[in-house]
Amino acid sequence: MSRIKKNDTVLVISGKDKGKRGSVIDVVCKEGRILVQGINVVIRHAKARKQGDVAGIKHEERPVDISNVMPICPSCKKPCRIGSTKLDSGKRGRICISCKENI
């Protein structure tokens, strides 16, 4: 079970965007990296390669290491550690360690 999933809100705890919050766009489990909206934005100068393409400056997000972010609990609105528990349906679920609520 993954600690962070798509559409979770996370807080950046290290790096150039430390202290910023954003929503997870994509999770790459094998590499241990995530793509967060508005975090680690780089500028790309794009050249028009085909007829109809537009040249210009594009801003895009780059992946961040999963260890550099901390999930934010939706109930207590604080950065938290994630634990796991067995649900009534038999599946495993994620819980906030501080307030014990399901995520």
Backbone as XML, in Angstrom:
<?xml version="1.0"?>
<chain id="A" units="angstrom">
  <residue number="1" name="MET">
    <atom name="N" x="0.845" y="-1.174" z="0.000"/>
    <atom name="CA" x="0.000" y="0.000" z="0.000"/>
    <atom name="C" x="0.890" y="1.236" z="0.000"/>
  </residue>
  <residue number="2" name="SER">
    <atom name="N" x="0.551" y="2.182" z="-0.850"/>
    <atom name="CA" x="1.349" y="3.393" z="-0.984"/>
    <atom name="C" x="0.983" y="4.411" z="0.088"/>
  </residue>
  <residue number="3" name="ARG">
    <atom name="N" x="1.984" y="5.116" z="0.556"/>
    <atom name="CA" x="1.783" y="6.136" z="1.580"/>
    <atom name="C" x="1.092" y="7.367" z="0.990"/>
  </residue>
  <residue number="4" name="ILE">
    <atom name="N" x="1.424" y="7.682" z="-0.251"/>
    <atom name="CA" x="0.844" y="8.834" z="-0.941"/>
    <atom name="C" x="0.205" y="8.352" z="-2.228"/>
  </residue>
  <residue number="5" name="LYS">
    <atom name="N" x="-1.009" y="8.833" z="-2.491"/>
    <atom name="CA" x="-1.732" y="8.440" z="-3.691"/>
    <atom name="C" x="-2.121" y="9.669" z="-4.493"/>
  </residue>
  <residue number="6" name="LYS">
    <atom name="N" x="-2.605" y="9.440" z="-5.703"/>
    <atom name="CA" x="-3.035" y="10.504" z="-6.589"/>
    <atom name="C" x="-4.164" y="11.310" z="-5.942"/>
  </residue>
  <residue number="7" name="ASN">
    <atom name="N" x="-4.176" y="12.619" z="-6.134"/>
    <atom name="CA" x="-5.151" y="13.591" z="-5.622"/>
    <atom name="C" x="-5.013" y="13.868" z="-4.128"/>
  </residue>
  <residue number="8" name="ASP">
    <atom name="N" x="-3.972" y="13.333" z="-3.462"/>
    <atom name="CA" x="-3.693" y="13.699" z="-2.078"/>
    <atom name="C" x="-3.085" y="15.102" z="-2.051"/>
  </residue>
  <residue number="9" name="THR">
    <atom name="N" x="-3.295" y="15.813" z="-0.955"/>
    <atom name="CA" x="-2.643" y="17.101" z="-0.751"/>
    <atom name="C" x="-1.393" y="16.848" z="0.077"/>
  </residue>
  <residue number="10" name="VAL">
    <atom name="N" x="-0.267" y="17.412" z="-0.374"/>
    <atom name="CA" x="1.002" y="17.180" z="0.308"/>
    <atom name="C" x="1.699" y="18.505" z="0.611"/>
  </residue>
  <residue number="11" name="LEU">
    <atom name="N" x="2.598" y="18.462" z="1.598"/>
    <atom name="CA" x="3.426" y="19.595" z="1.981"/>
    <atom name="C" x="4.867" y="19.238" z="1.669"/>
  </residue>
  <residue number="12" name="VAL">
    <atom name="N" x="5.589" y="20.149" z="1.012"/>
    <atom name="CA" x="6.992" y="19.917" z="0.694"/>
    <atom name="C" x="7.810" y="20.243" z="1.935"/>
  </residue>
  <residue number="13" name="ILE">
    <atom name="N" x="8.629" y="19.288" z="2.399"/>
    <atom name="CA" x="9.386" y="19.485" z="3.628"/>
    <atom name="C" x="10.865" y="19.744" z="3.390"/>
  </residue>
  <residue number="14" name="SER">
    <atom name="N" x="11.338" y="19.624" z="2.145"/>
    <atom name="CA" x="12.726" y="19.960" z="1.846"/>
    <atom name="C" x="12.853" y="20.318" z="0.373"/>
  </residue>
  <residue number="15" name="GLY">
    <atom name="N" x="13.888" y="21.076" z="0.062"/>
    <atom name="CA" x="14.138" y="21.479" z="-1.316"/>
    <atom name="C" x="13.810" y="22.937" z="-1.540"/>
  </residue>
  <residue number="16" name="LYS">
    <atom name="N" x="13.837" y="23.359" z="-2.790"/>
    <atom name="CA" x="13.651" y="24.773" z="-3.111"/>
    <atom name="C" x="12.213" y="25.250" z="-2.881"/>
  </residue>
  <residue number="17" name="ASP">
    <atom name="N" x="11.246" y="24.335" z="-2.872"/>
    <atom name="CA" x="9.840" y="24.697" z="-2.654"/>
    <atom name="C" x="9.366" y="24.344" z="-1.252"/>
  </residue>
  <residue number="18" name="LYS">
    <atom name="N" x="10.273" y="24.322" z="-0.279"/>
    <atom name="CA" x="9.941" y="23.945" z="1.098"/>
    <atom name="C" x="8.837" y="24.843" z="1.648"/>
  </residue>
  <residue number="19" name="GLY">
    <atom name="N" x="7.808" y="24.203" z="2.251"/>
    <atom name="CA" x="6.693" y="24.935" z="2.842"/>
    <atom name="C" x="5.483" y="25.089" z="1.936"/>
  </residue>
  <residue number="20" name="LYS">
    <atom name="N" x="5.611" y="24.750" z="0.659"/>
    <atom name="CA" x="4.491" y="24.873" z="-0.274"/>
    <atom name="C" x="3.619" y="23.627" z="-0.229"/>
  </residue>
  <residue number="21" name="ARG">
    <atom name="N" x="2.329" y="23.821" z="-0.537"/>
    <atom name="CA" x="1.374" y="22.721" z="-0.597"/>
    <atom name="C" x="0.895" y="22.551" z="-2.019"/>
  </residue>
  <residue number="22" name="GLY">
    <atom name="N" x="0.560" y="21.318" z="-2.366"/>
    <atom name="CA" x="0.056" y="21.049" z="-3.701"/>
    <atom name="C" x="-0.644" y="19.708" z="-3.759"/>
  </residue>
  <residue number="23" name="SER">
    <atom name="N" x="-1.321" y="19.484" z="-4.862"/>
    <atom name="CA" x="-2.063" y="18.246" z="-5.075"/>
    <atom name="C" x="-1.231" y="17.305" z="-5.944"/>
  </residue>
  <residue number="24" name="VAL">
    <atom name="N" x="-1.258" y="16.017" z="-5.630"/>
    <atom name="CA" x="-0.473" y="15.026" z="-6.363"/>
    <atom name="C" x="-1.148" y="14.742" z="-7.701"/>
  </residue>
  <residue number="25" name="ILE">
    <atom name="N" x="-0.378" y="14.892" z="-8.780"/>
    <atom name="CA" x="-0.877" y="14.646" z="-10.126"/>
    <atom name="C" x="-0.630" y="13.194" z="-10.530"/>
  </residue>
  <residue number="26" name="ASP">
    <atom name="N" x="0.579" y="12.700" z="-10.214"/>
    <atom name="CA" x="0.961" y="11.351" z="-10.637"/>
    <atom name="C" x="1.969" y="10.773" z="-9.653"/>
  </residue>
  <residue number="27" name="VAL">
    <atom name="N" x="1.942" y="9.444" z="-9.489"/>
    <atom name="CA" x="2.878" y="8.748" z="-8.611"/>
    <atom name="C" x="3.626" y="7.716" z="-9.448"/>
  </residue>
  <residue number="28" name="VAL">
    <atom name="N" x="4.961" y="7.767" z="-9.396"/>
    <atom name="CA" x="5.800" y="6.789" z="-10.092"/>
    <atom name="C" x="6.443" y="5.920" z="-9.015"/>
  </residue>
  <residue number="29" name="CYS">
    <atom name="N" x="5.822" y="4.779" z="-8.724"/>
    <atom name="CA" x="6.241" y="3.928" z="-7.601"/>
    <atom name="C" x="7.633" y="3.341" z="-7.784"/>
  </residue>
  <residue number="30" name="LYS">
    <atom name="N" x="7.967" y="2.883" z="-8.978"/>
    <atom name="CA" x="9.253" y="2.230" z="-9.200"/>
    <atom name="C" x="10.422" y="3.176" z="-8.956"/>
  </residue>
  <residue number="31" name="GLU">
    <atom name="N" x="10.259" y="4.447" z="-9.293"/>
    <atom name="CA" x="11.327" y="5.427" z="-9.109"/>
    <atom name="C" x="11.237" y="6.113" z="-7.753"/>
  </residue>
  <residue number="32" name="GLY">
    <atom name="N" x="10.101" y="5.976" z="-7.057"/>
    <atom name="CA" x="9.927" y="6.630" z="-5.768"/>
    <atom name="C" x="9.765" y="8.134" z="-5.895"/>
  </residue>
  <residue number="33" name="ARG">
    <atom name="N" x="9.101" y="8.574" z="-6.950"/>
    <atom name="CA" x="8.932" y="10.004" z="-7.207"/>
    <atom name="C" x="7.457" y="10.317" z="-7.458"/>
  </residue>
  <residue number="34" name="ILE">
    <atom name="N" x="7.077" y="11.565" z="-7.182"/>
    <atom name="CA" x="5.706" y="12.003" z="-7.430"/>
    <atom name="C" x="5.723" y="13.335" z="-8.162"/>
  </residue>
  <residue number="35" name="LEU">
    <atom name="N" x="4.649" y="13.609" z="-8.868"/>
    <atom name="CA" x="4.468" y="14.858" z="-9.584"/>
    <atom name="C" x="3.418" y="15.663" z="-8.841"/>
  </residue>
  <residue number="36" name="VAL">
    <atom name="N" x="3.794" y="16.853" z="-8.364"/>
    <atom name="CA" x="2.899" y="17.684" z="-7.555"/>
    <atom name="C" x="2.595" y="18.972" z="-8.315"/>
  </residue>
  <residue number="37" name="GLN">
    <atom name="N" x="1.336" y="19.360" z="-8.311"/>
    <atom name="CA" x="0.893" y="20.545" z="-9.034"/>
    <atom name="C" x="1.496" y="21.809" z="-8.425"/>
  </residue>
  <residue number="38" name="GLY">
    <atom name="N" x="2.214" y="22.589" z="-9.239"/>
    <atom name="CA" x="2.793" y="23.856" z="-8.813"/>
    <atom name="C" x="4.102" y="23.736" z="-8.046"/>
  </residue>
  <residue number="39" name="ILE">
    <atom name="N" x="4.654" y="22.534" z="-7.934"/>
    <atom name="CA" x="5.900" y="22.302" z="-7.206"/>
    <atom name="C" x="6.981" y="21.853" z="-8.183"/>
  </residue>
  <residue number="40" name="ASN">
    <atom name="N" x="8.219" y="22.329" z="-7.979"/>
    <atom name="CA" x="9.373" y="22.004" z="-8.810"/>
    <atom name="C" x="9.102" y="22.360" z="-10.277"/>
  </residue>
  <residue number="41" name="VAL">
    <atom name="N" x="8.649" y="23.583" z="-10.498"/>
    <atom name="CA" x="8.318" y="24.060" z="-11.838"/>
    <atom name="C" x="9.595" y="24.506" z="-12.537"/>
  </residue>
  <residue number="42" name="VAL">
    <atom name="N" x="9.806" y="24.023" z="-13.749"/>
    <atom name="CA" x="10.954" y="24.413" z="-14.561"/>
    <atom name="C" x="10.466" y="25.108" z="-15.826"/>
  </residue>
  <residue number="43" name="ILE">
    <atom name="N" x="11.347" y="25.898" z="-16.409"/>
    <atom name="CA" x="11.017" y="26.638" z="-17.628"/>
    <atom name="C" x="11.682" y="25.942" z="-18.805"/>
  </residue>
  <residue number="44" name="ARG">
    <atom name="N" x="10.900" y="25.655" z="-19.831"/>
    <atom name="CA" x="11.403" y="25.033" z="-21.047"/>
    <atom name="C" x="11.197" y="26.002" z="-22.210"/>
  </residue>
  <residue number="45" name="HIS">
    <atom name="N" x="12.248" y="26.214" z="-22.992"/>
    <atom name="CA" x="12.142" y="27.037" z="-24.189"/>
    <atom name="C" x="11.876" y="26.097" z="-25.353"/>
  </residue>
  <residue number="46" name="ALA">
    <atom name="N" x="10.661" y="26.130" z="-25.873"/>
    <atom name="CA" x="10.247" y="25.199" z="-26.924"/>
    <atom name="C" x="10.372" y="25.856" z="-28.290"/>
  </residue>
  <residue number="47" name="LYS">
    <atom name="N" x="10.965" y="25.100" z="-29.189"/>
    <atom name="CA" x="11.109" y="25.559" z="-30.560"/>
    <atom name="C" x="10.018" y="24.914" z="-31.402"/>
  </residue>
  <residue number="48" name="ALA">
    <atom name="N" x="9.455" y="25.657" z="-32.340"/>
    <atom name="CA" x="8.422" y="25.108" z="-33.218"/>
    <atom name="C" x="9.076" y="24.109" z="-34.165"/>
  </residue>
  <residue number="49" name="ARG">
    <atom name="N" x="8.713" y="22.827" z="-34.021"/>
    <atom name="CA" x="9.329" y="21.774" z="-34.827"/>
    <atom name="C" x="8.536" y="21.491" z="-36.105"/>
  </residue>
  <residue number="50" name="LYS">
    <atom name="N" x="7.225" y="21.586" z="-36.014"/>
    <atom name="CA" x="6.374" y="21.306" z="-37.166"/>
    <atom name="C" x="5.593" y="22.564" z="-37.525"/>
  </residue>
  <residue number="51" name="GLN">
    <atom name="N" x="5.047" y="22.548" z="-38.701"/>
    <atom name="CA" x="4.217" y="23.671" z="-39.105"/>
    <atom name="C" x="2.940" y="23.656" z="-38.270"/>
  </residue>
  <residue number="52" name="GLY">
    <atom name="N" x="2.617" y="24.757" z="-37.653"/>
    <atom name="CA" x="1.448" y="24.835" z="-36.787"/>
    <atom name="C" x="1.814" y="24.824" z="-35.313"/>
  </residue>
  <residue number="53" name="ASP">
    <atom name="N" x="3.023" y="24.336" z="-34.968"/>
    <atom name="CA" x="3.497" y="24.393" z="-33.578"/>
    <atom name="C" x="3.840" y="25.832" z="-33.219"/>
  </residue>
  <residue number="54" name="VAL">
    <atom name="N" x="3.702" y="26.139" z="-31.948"/>
    <atom name="CA" x="4.000" y="27.481" z="-31.473"/>
    <atom name="C" x="5.253" y="27.432" z="-30.605"/>
  </residue>
  <residue number="55" name="ALA">
    <atom name="N" x="6.215" y="28.274" z="-30.931"/>
    <atom name="CA" x="7.415" y="28.383" z="-30.109"/>
    <atom name="C" x="7.109" y="29.273" z="-28.917"/>
  </residue>
  <residue number="56" name="GLY">
    <atom name="N" x="7.817" y="29.035" z="-27.824"/>
    <atom name="CA" x="7.595" y="29.876" z="-26.655"/>
    <atom name="C" x="8.194" y="29.278" z="-25.401"/>
  </residue>
  <residue number="57" name="ILE">
    <atom name="N" x="7.927" y="29.950" z="-24.298"/>
    <atom name="CA" x="8.427" y="29.519" z="-23.004"/>
    <atom name="C" x="7.311" y="28.763" z="-22.295"/>
  </residue>
  <residue number="58" name="LYS">
    <atom name="N" x="7.607" y="27.539" z="-21.887"/>
    <atom name="CA" x="6.601" y="26.703" z="-21.233"/>
    <atom name="C" x="7.046" y="26.384" z="-19.815"/>
  </residue>
  <residue number="59" name="HIS">
    <atom name="N" x="6.112" y="26.435" z="-18.874"/>
    <atom name="CA" x="6.362" y="26.077" z="-17.479"/>
    <atom name="C" x="5.786" y="24.687" z="-17.237"/>
  </residue>
  <residue number="60" name="GLU">
    <atom name="N" x="6.602" y="23.775" z="-16.700"/>
    <atom name="CA" x="6.114" y="22.427" z="-16.436"/>
    <atom name="C" x="6.670" y="21.917" z="-15.107"/>
  </residue>
  <residue number="61" name="GLU">
    <atom name="N" x="5.905" y="21.026" z="-14.473"/>
    <atom name="CA" x="6.323" y="20.422" z="-13.212"/>
    <atom name="C" x="7.242" y="19.233" z="-13.483"/>
  </residue>
  <residue number="62" name="ARG">
    <atom name="N" x="8.215" y="19.052" z="-12.616"/>
    <atom name="CA" x="9.104" y="17.916" z="-12.675"/>
    <atom name="C" x="8.875" y="17.059" z="-11.435"/>
  </residue>
  <residue number="63" name="PRO">
    <atom name="N" x="9.162" y="15.766" z="-11.501"/>
    <atom name="CA" x="8.931" y="14.898" z="-10.343"/>
    <atom name="C" x="9.795" y="15.265" z="-9.134"/>
  </residue>
  <residue number="64" name="VAL">
    <atom name="N" x="9.235" y="15.023" z="-7.941"/>
    <atom name="CA" x="9.909" y="15.260" z="-6.668"/>
    <atom name="C" x="10.033" y="13.912" z="-5.973"/>
  </residue>
  <residue number="65" name="ASP">
    <atom name="N" x="11.115" y="13.721" z="-5.219"/>
    <atom name="CA" x="11.274" y="12.476" z="-4.485"/>
    <atom name="C" x="10.190" y="12.367" z="-3.417"/>
  </residue>
  <residue number="66" name="ILE">
    <atom name="N" x="9.672" y="11.174" z="-3.230"/>
    <atom name="CA" x="8.548" y="10.957" z="-2.317"/>
    <atom name="C" x="8.940" y="11.228" z="-0.857"/>
  </residue>
  <residue number="67" name="SER">
    <atom name="N" x="10.237" y="11.151" z="-0.556"/>
    <atom name="CA" x="10.688" y="11.411" z="0.812"/>
    <atom name="C" x="10.724" y="12.899" z="1.136"/>
  </residue>
  <residue number="68" name="ASN">
    <atom name="N" x="10.602" y="13.757" z="0.140"/>
    <atom name="CA" x="10.655" y="15.206" z="0.355"/>
    <atom name="C" x="9.283" y="15.822" z="0.588"/>
  </residue>
  <residue number="69" name="VAL">
    <atom name="N" x="8.230" y="15.011" z="0.643"/>
    <atom name="CA" x="6.886" y="15.530" z="0.879"/>
    <atom name="C" x="6.226" y="14.781" z="2.032"/>
  </residue>
  <residue number="70" name="MET">
    <atom name="N" x="5.251" y="15.442" z="2.654"/>
    <atom name="CA" x="4.506" y="14.832" z="3.747"/>
    <atom name="C" x="3.015" y="15.030" z="3.465"/>
  </residue>
  <residue number="71" name="PRO">
    <atom name="N" x="2.223" y="13.969" z="3.532"/>
    <atom name="CA" x="0.790" y="14.102" z="3.262"/>
    <atom name="C" x="0.084" y="14.949" z="4.316"/>
  </residue>
  <residue number="72" name="ILE">
    <atom name="N" x="-0.982" y="15.637" z="3.892"/>
    <atom name="CA" x="-1.782" y="16.459" z="4.798"/>
    <atom name="C" x="-3.092" y="15.739" z="5.058"/>
  </residue>
  <residue number="73" name="CYS">
    <atom name="N" x="-3.423" y="15.566" z="6.334"/>
    <atom name="CA" x="-4.650" y="14.877" z="6.737"/>
    <atom name="C" x="-5.851" y="15.746" z="6.379"/>
  </residue>
  <residue number="74" name="PRO">
    <atom name="N" x="-6.869" y="15.197" z="5.689"/>
    <atom name="CA" x="-8.041" y="15.993" z="5.328"/>
    <atom name="C" x="-8.905" y="16.388" z="6.525"/>
  </residue>
  <residue number="75" name="SER">
    <atom name="N" x="-8.837" y="15.638" z="7.622"/>
    <atom name="CA" x="-9.696" y="15.962" z="8.769"/>
    <atom name="C" x="-9.051" y="16.977" z="9.706"/>
  </residue>
  <residue number="76" name="CYS">
    <atom name="N" x="-7.771" y="16.804" z="10.041"/>
    <atom name="CA" x="-7.135" y="17.740" z="10.975"/>
    <atom name="C" x="-6.337" y="18.830" z="10.267"/>
  </residue>
  <residue number="77" name="LYS">
    <atom name="N" x="-6.201" y="18.764" z="8.933"/>
    <atom name="CA" x="-5.535" y="19.767" z="8.103"/>
    <atom name="C" x="-4.076" y="20.009" z="8.489"/>
  </residue>
  <residue number="78" name="LYS">
    <atom name="N" x="-3.407" y="18.988" z="9.027"/>
    <atom name="CA" x="-2.010" y="19.105" z="9.420"/>
    <atom name="C" x="-1.182" y="18.057" z="8.685"/>
  </residue>
  <residue number="79" name="PRO">
    <atom name="N" x="0.109" y="18.341" z="8.447"/>
    <atom name="CA" x="0.970" y="17.305" z="7.896"/>
    <atom name="C" x="1.073" y="16.154" z="8.884"/>
  </residue>
  <residue number="80" name="CYS">
    <atom name="N" x="1.019" y="14.929" z="8.392"/>
    <atom name="CA" x="0.978" y="13.784" z="9.304"/>
    <atom name="C" x="1.709" y="12.597" z="8.713"/>
  </residue>
  <residue number="81" name="ARG">
    <atom name="N" x="2.005" y="11.666" z="9.573"/>
    <atom name="CA" x="2.508" y="10.375" z="9.130"/>
    <atom name="C" x="1.311" y="9.491" z="8.844"/>
  </residue>
  <residue number="82" name="ILE">
    <atom name="N" x="1.520" y="8.513" z="7.970"/>
    <atom name="CA" x="0.432" y="7.638" z="7.548"/>
    <atom name="C" x="0.652" y="6.254" z="8.136"/>
  </residue>
  <residue number="83" name="GLY">
    <atom name="N" x="-0.396" y="5.709" z="8.744"/>
    <atom name="CA" x="-0.377" y="4.344" z="9.233"/>
    <atom name="C" x="-1.373" y="3.519" z="8.447"/>
  </residue>
  <residue number="84" name="SER">
    <atom name="N" x="-1.438" y="2.245" z="8.716"/>
    <atom name="CA" x="-2.404" y="1.407" z="8.014"/>
    <atom name="C" x="-3.214" y="0.614" z="9.031"/>
  </residue>
  <residue number="85" name="THR">
    <atom name="N" x="-4.437" y="0.328" z="8.647"/>
    <atom name="CA" x="-5.334" y="-0.447" z="9.492"/>
    <atom name="C" x="-6.195" y="-1.334" z="8.611"/>
  </residue>
  <residue number="86" name="LYS">
    <atom name="N" x="-6.741" y="-2.369" z="9.193"/>
    <atom name="CA" x="-7.620" y="-3.263" z="8.449"/>
    <atom name="C" x="-9.047" y="-2.738" z="8.564"/>
  </residue>
  <residue number="87" name="LEU">
    <atom name="N" x="-9.700" y="-2.543" z="7.423"/>
    <atom name="CA" x="-11.072" y="-2.034" z="7.391"/>
    <atom name="C" x="-12.063" y="-3.171" z="7.589"/>
  </residue>
  <residue number="88" name="ASP">
    <atom name="N" x="-13.343" y="-2.812" z="7.798"/>
    <atom name="CA" x="-14.396" y="-3.812" z="7.987"/>
    <atom name="C" x="-14.577" y="-4.696" z="6.755"/>
  </residue>
  <residue number="89" name="SER">
    <atom name="N" x="-14.287" y="-4.135" z="5.569"/>
    <atom name="CA" x="-14.452" y="-4.896" z="4.332"/>
    <atom name="C" x="-13.323" y="-5.900" z="4.113"/>
  </residue>
  <residue number="90" name="GLY">
    <atom name="N" x="-12.302" y="-5.867" z="4.969"/>
    <atom name="CA" x="-11.187" y="-6.793" z="4.831"/>
    <atom name="C" x="-9.989" y="-6.188" z="4.132"/>
  </residue>
  <residue number="91" name="LYS">
    <atom name="N" x="-10.155" y="-5.013" z="3.538"/>
    <atom name="CA" x="-9.055" y="-4.344" z="2.854"/>
    <atom name="C" x="-8.252" y="-3.530" z="3.861"/>
  </residue>
  <residue number="92" name="ARG">
    <atom name="N" x="-7.058" y="-3.102" z="3.429"/>
    <atom name="CA" x="-6.235" y="-2.251" z="4.271"/>
    <atom name="C" x="-6.487" y="-0.788" z="3.910"/>
  </residue>
  <residue number="93" name="GLY">
    <atom name="N" x="-6.549" y="0.057" z="4.917"/>
    <atom name="CA" x="-6.799" y="1.470" z="4.693"/>
    <atom name="C" x="-5.720" y="2.330" z="5.329"/>
  </residue>
  <residue number="94" name="ARG">
    <atom name="N" x="-5.642" y="3.582" z="4.904"/>
    <atom name="CA" x="-4.665" y="4.518" z="5.443"/>
    <atom name="C" x="-5.299" y="5.354" z="6.555"/>
  </residue>
  <residue number="95" name="ILE">
    <atom name="N" x="-4.557" y="5.595" z="7.628"/>
    <atom name="CA" x="-5.058" y="6.449" z="8.718"/>
    <atom name="C" x="-3.993" y="7.465" z="9.079"/>
  </residue>
  <residue number="96" name="CYS">
    <atom name="N" x="-4.452" y="8.596" z="9.612"/>
    <atom name="CA" x="-3.578" y="9.632" z="10.138"/>
    <atom name="C" x="-3.105" y="9.181" z="11.524"/>
  </residue>
  <residue number="97" name="ILE">
    <atom name="N" x="-1.806" y="9.223" z="11.764"/>
    <atom name="CA" x="-1.274" y="8.762" z="13.041"/>
    <atom name="C" x="-1.699" y="9.671" z="14.195"/>
  </residue>
  <residue number="98" name="SER">
    <atom name="N" x="-1.798" y="10.995" z="13.945"/>
    <atom name="CA" x="-2.108" y="11.914" z="15.045"/>
    <atom name="C" x="-3.577" y="11.916" z="15.429"/>
  </residue>
  <residue number="99" name="CYS">
    <atom name="N" x="-4.508" y="11.910" z="14.462"/>
    <atom name="CA" x="-5.933" y="11.988" z="14.826"/>
    <atom name="C" x="-6.683" y="10.675" z="14.622"/>
  </residue>
  <residue number="100" name="LYS">
    <atom name="N" x="-6.022" y="9.640" z="14.098"/>
    <atom name="CA" x="-6.601" y="8.305" z="13.905"/>
    <atom name="C" x="-7.796" y="8.257" z="12.956"/>
  </residue>
  <residue number="101" name="GLU">
    <atom name="N" x="-7.923" y="9.238" z="12.069"/>
    <atom name="CA" x="-9.012" y="9.267" z="11.092"/>
    <atom name="C" x="-8.579" y="8.596" z="9.794"/>
  </residue>
  <residue number="102" name="ASN">
    <atom name="N" x="-9.536" y="8.012" z="9.070"/>
    <atom name="CA" x="-9.253" y="7.408" z="7.774"/>
    <atom name="C" x="-8.964" y="8.490" z="6.750"/>
  </residue>
  <residue number="103" name="ILE">
    <atom name="N" x="-8.059" y="8.164" z="5.853"/>
    <atom name="CA" x="-7.713" y="9.116" z="4.772"/>
    <atom name="C" x="-8.286" y="8.611" z="3.474"/>
  </residue>
</chain>
